[in-house]
Amino acid sequence: MLTKFNQTYRRYLRFIHRVDQYALPITIANALGQIVVPYLTFILLGWLLNTVLGGTSINAIIWPLAGFLALIFCLQALAAAATNYFERLSMRLDNQITTMVADKQARVSLHLFNDPQFRKAYSAVDQGRMYFGGFDRFLEGNVTPVVNLILALLVTGTVIGRLFFTHSTTTTTLAAFANSWLYPLVLVAIIIVPIVVSIITSRIGGRIMQQFFTSNVQLNRELDYYFNHVFSEDKMGKTLRVYDIDNLMGNHLTEVNARSYKNNAHTYVKSTRISALGGTTIVLVTGAIYIMLAIKSGTGAIPVGTVVMYAGFFTQLISAVSNLLNILGWAPPLNQALTATIDFLEMPDPGANGSLPIEKRRDNKYQLEFHDVSFKYPGAKEFALQHVNLKLAIGQRLALVGQNGSGKTTLIRLLTRLDQPTSGTITLNGIDIQKYDLHEYQQIFAAVFQDFKMFALPVVDNVAASAHPDRARVESALEIAGVAERVHRMNHGIDTPLTRELDETGEDVSGGEAQKIAIARAWYKDAPFIILDEPTAALDPISEYDIYQHLDDLIADKTAIYISHRMSSTRFAARIVVLDHGQIVQDGTHASLMAEAGVYRDLFNAQAQYYTKERIAKERKNADLVYE
């Protein structure tokens, strides 16, 4: 068990050193600063009492006293500086680890990100840091008490030795006891009492908090869901107001709050009892120590000032032992939280195992091909894709067509490595895409997904998605996406934040306007592959027509893949692939597919009323009037 303990703490210390190499030296300096001054204060008080009670004149003690006070003042100033550095270190360390956790979430493959075990691991990290603190608390709670205990043991051992060899000059019964070997044994026994009590209470307290931590992980996941999703999100707000007539969700939240309150109250009652036992024991033991020292002083063995000084030393020892044992008792839940953090950061990502760099090509000659690819979502009974073989021609415009659930979006998720094939392979220039570095591989795609999101940041940052945006290119992207005029009407143009979530000067945009900004973002990235998954779903027919009018500028010489339920988009594609129940059932041009019976012709004819020449001509005429 000791070996496991050492391994665990060494792992924590190595991790801390890796994050911040100055963490340990600053922590030790802070610990020494907190410990040395109290001992010097006890020494000063003891010396001052002995000197004054011994009849020494004020003039004789004024300069030594001034020197002693100056020393304490200087050490106190150094201790304050060390504490200041430590507090800044704690904030810096916490911020660095918070950034590492956020970076881990942002960079792992989506396959791992959506894994329930990954979400559970993150929840353990989040709840652990919330309730028990992080590595800064580990440093403060372990290094300082250990240094304090080492110094207290050295000082107390010296004091007990001196008491044993300092004899009383009287012949009373108390003097005989004070001079006997029994005196130091009784003194040591008194000191051991709070240590034993601390061991018991710390273990019980540790178990209480570990149970509290374990039970609260799930409770806080539920509370987070209700507070940060159900009652906070705009889409949820609409649903609640239309459907939640009898306050279903409110009742669920009340029930979770009741369980949380019961769990917290139960833990608080138990913890209070344990704390009361420990506190009472220390008060009683401190009184017993004063009595033991008073016996020595009353029988002439030591002066009164030495009683005060030694009592201070003994209480420092008791405090050091109690603090350390208390920390060790409460260490399991804290250690559980720290281990959860390191395990989370070191969690392997099978979806990002590749390491090959992507060849940088100016001609965008990237050949992607599906080889007998099948895919089944975790827990699903049926395959979402089955035995797909598909080669994407370089520079080709490809439309994926099919009814809902046919596998169109799944195919895109596999292509962009948001998921991994259950069987079969996808290759880029003849190499399995899983062998490429995930981040580099995903940079060859620019995508507008169905469920795209905008950041609560300025338009320029949403479009560039970069800390160093090319403002001229941002303007061009907005122009091509047909949203430049709307952005220029905003309070601060492209520097206007979207939504007021983080900035009161921000502006809200409609779903269609947001979708155009998402399209501008895809163009700005200038990737060799552009994916448009329902790119005009939130647009009216006229706005959709305007987007397609700029399609040549948007796509240029890139390989483009469209997914749309509006069959009009297929007319802009040189090749149309039709999926049905996860399989490719047709592959050809608009003309060839309309010439044969099949899914494509059925789908197109079902929407034919929207694509008559007269209606299209009318929409184009209206569009020209709007956007001229």
Secondary structure by P-SEA (a helix, b strand, c coil): caaaaaaaaaaaaaaaaaaccaaaaaaaaaaaaacaaaaaaaaaaaaaaaaaaaccccccaaaaaaaaaaaaaaaaaaaaaaaaaaaaaaaaaaaaaaaaaaaaaacccccccccaaaaaaaaaaaaaaaccccaaaaaaacaaaaaaaaaaaaaaaaaaaaaaacccccccaaaaaaacaaaaaaaaaaaaaaaaaaaaaaaaaaaaaaaaaaaaaaaaaaaaaaaacccccaaaaaaaacccccaaaaaaaaaaaaaaaaaaaaaaaaaaaaaaaaaaaaaaaaaaaaaaaaaaaaaccccaaaaaaaaaaaaaaaaaaaaaaaaaaaaaaaaaaaaaaaaaaaccccccccccccccccccbbbbbbcbbbbbccccccccccbbbbbbcccbbbbbbbcccccaaaaaaaaaccccccccccccccccccccccccccccccccccccccccccaaaaaacccccaaaaaaaaaaaaccaaaaaaccccccccccccccccbbbbcaaaaaaaaaaaaaaacccbbbbccccccccaaaaaaaaaaccccccccbbbbbcccccccccccbbbbbccccccccccaaaaaacccaaaaaaaaacccccaaaaaaaaaaaaaacc
